[in-house]
Amino acid sequence: MIEVFFDGAANGNPGLAGGGVYINEGNGKEVRRSFPLGILSSNHEAEFAALNAALQYCASVGYRSVSFRTDSQLVNQSLEKRHVKNECFAQYLDQALVLIDQFDLFFCKWIPDKQNKNADTLARLEIQKQLRMHNKEEH
């Protein structure tokens, strides 16, 4: 089973956001991806957007069985319950559930921050990349 670690980060509320995905394919093969998420309202929204970016990536490369890892208790609980209280996140959850149905097997597990360093670093690097591009455009 493919292990997928994902994380979202936002630079402010609202602020530029980035998503990071670290994938352990087994046999020593790793994949590292980052995704620009634009300007989002909060870090929680960035986590949901990163989930969807990770799901889309995994589907696009043809993974059939995936085990996702997140340090966001909100995202993990929302997936388990297939419900989210905050309407702002409902569209993300709805999209995620449609994407999840494309996999033969899908799991998501909450992990502590320290076990998600690879994805966190990728998400933060994506924000820095967007900030550098924005600063270049201003000059």
C-alpha positions as CSV (number, residue, x, y, z in Angstrom):
1,M,0.0,0.0,0.0
2,I,1.2,3.5,-0.9
3,E,1.8,5.8,2.1
4,V,0.8,9.4,1.5
5,F,1.7,12.1,4.0
6,F,0.1,15.5,3.2
7,D,0.1,18.9,4.9
8,G,-1.3,22.4,4.2
9,A,0.1,25.7,5.5
10,A,-1.1,29.3,5.2
11,N,0.9,32.4,5.7
12,G,-1.7,34.5,7.6
13,N,-5.5,34.4,8.0
14,P,-6.1,34.9,5.1
15,G,-2.8,34.4,3.4
16,L,-0.9,32.6,0.7
17,A,-1.1,28.8,1.1
18,G,0.8,25.8,0.0
19,G,0.4,22.1,0.1
20,G,3.0,19.4,0.5
21,V,2.8,15.7,-0.3
22,Y,5.4,13.2,0.6
23,I,4.8,9.7,-0.8
24,N,6.5,6.4,0.2
25,E,5.9,4.0,-2.7
26,G,8.0,1.3,-1.0
27,N,11.2,-0.3,-2.3
28,G,13.0,2.9,-1.4
29,K,11.0,5.0,-3.9
30,E,9.8,8.4,-2.7
31,V,7.8,11.2,-4.3
32,R,7.8,14.8,-3.1
33,R,5.4,17.3,-4.5
34,S,4.3,20.8,-3.5
35,F,1.2,22.6,-4.7
36,P,0.3,26.3,-4.7
37,L,-3.1,26.7,-3.0
38,G,-3.5,30.5,-3.6
39,I,-4.9,32.8,-0.9
40,L,-7.0,30.9,1.7
41,S,-8.8,32.0,4.8
42,S,-6.9,29.8,7.3
43,N,-4.5,27.0,8.0
44,H,-7.5,24.6,8.3
45,E,-8.7,25.5,4.8
46,A,-5.1,24.9,3.6
47,E,-5.2,21.4,5.1
48,F,-8.4,20.5,3.3
49,A,-7.1,22.0,0.0
50,A,-3.9,20.0,0.4
51,L,-5.9,16.8,1.0
52,N,-7.7,17.3,-2.3
53,A,-4.4,18.2,-4.1
54,A,-2.9,14.9,-2.8
55,L,-5.9,12.9,-3.7
56,Q,-5.9,14.3,-7.3
57,Y,-2.2,13.6,-7.6
58,C,-2.6,10.0,-6.4
59,A,-5.5,9.4,-8.8
60,S,-3.7,11.0,-11.7
61,V,-0.7,8.6,-11.3
62,G,-2.9,5.6,-11.0
63,Y,-2.5,4.6,-7.3
64,R,-5.3,2.2,-6.4
65,S,-4.6,1.6,-2.7
66,V,-3.5,4.5,-0.5
67,S,-3.0,5.1,3.2
68,F,-3.1,8.8,3.9
69,R,-1.4,10.5,6.9
70,T,-2.3,13.9,8.3
71,D,-1.4,16.0,11.3
72,S,-4.8,17.7,11.1
73,Q,-7.3,16.2,13.5
74,L,-10.0,18.3,11.9
75,V,-9.4,16.8,8.5
76,N,-9.0,13.2,9.8
77,Q,-12.2,13.4,11.9
78,S,-14.1,15.0,9.0
79,L,-13.1,12.1,6.7
80,E,-14.0,9.5,9.4
81,K,-17.5,11.1,9.9
82,R,-17.9,12.1,6.3
83,H,-19.2,15.4,7.7
84,V,-17.8,18.8,8.7
85,K,-19.5,21.4,10.8
86,N,-18.0,24.5,9.2
87,E,-19.6,25.2,5.9
88,C,-16.4,26.8,4.6
89,F,-14.9,23.3,4.5
90,A,-17.9,21.4,3.2
91,Q,-17.0,21.9,-0.5
92,Y,-13.5,20.5,0.2
93,L,-14.9,17.4,2.0
94,D,-17.5,16.8,-0.7
95,Q,-14.7,16.9,-3.4
96,A,-12.5,14.7,-1.3
97,L,-15.2,12.0,-0.9
98,V,-15.8,11.9,-4.6
99,L,-12.0,11.5,-5.2
100,I,-11.7,8.8,-2.5
101,D,-14.4,6.7,-4.2
102,Q,-12.0,6.3,-7.2
103,F,-9.6,4.3,-5.1
104,D,-9.9,0.5,-4.4
105,L,-8.7,1.1,-0.9
106,F,-8.4,4.3,1.1
107,F,-7.4,4.9,4.7
108,C,-6.5,8.1,6.6
109,K,-4.8,8.2,9.9
110,W,-3.9,11.1,12.2
111,I,-0.3,11.4,13.1
112,P,1.6,13.9,15.4
113,D,3.3,16.9,13.7
114,K,6.7,15.5,14.2
115,Q,5.9,12.5,12.0
116,N,4.7,14.8,9.2
117,K,7.9,16.9,8.8
118,N,8.5,16.0,5.1
119,A,5.0,17.2,4.0
120,D,5.1,20.2,6.3
121,T,8.5,21.3,4.8
122,L,7.2,20.9,1.3
123,A,4.0,23.0,2.1
124,R,6.1,25.8,3.6
125,L,8.6,25.8,0.8
126,E,5.7,26.2,-1.6
127,I,4.6,29.3,0.3
128,Q,8.2,30.7,0.1
129,K,8.3,30.0,-3.6
130,Q,5.0,31.9,-4.1
131,L,6.3,34.8,-2.0
132,R,9.5,35.0,-4.1
133,M,7.5,35.0,-7.4
134,H,5.1,37.7,-6.0
135,N,8.1,39.9,-5.0
136,K,9.7,39.5,-8.4
137,E,6.5,40.6,-10.1
138,E,6.4,43.7,-8.0
139,H,9.9,44.8,-9.1
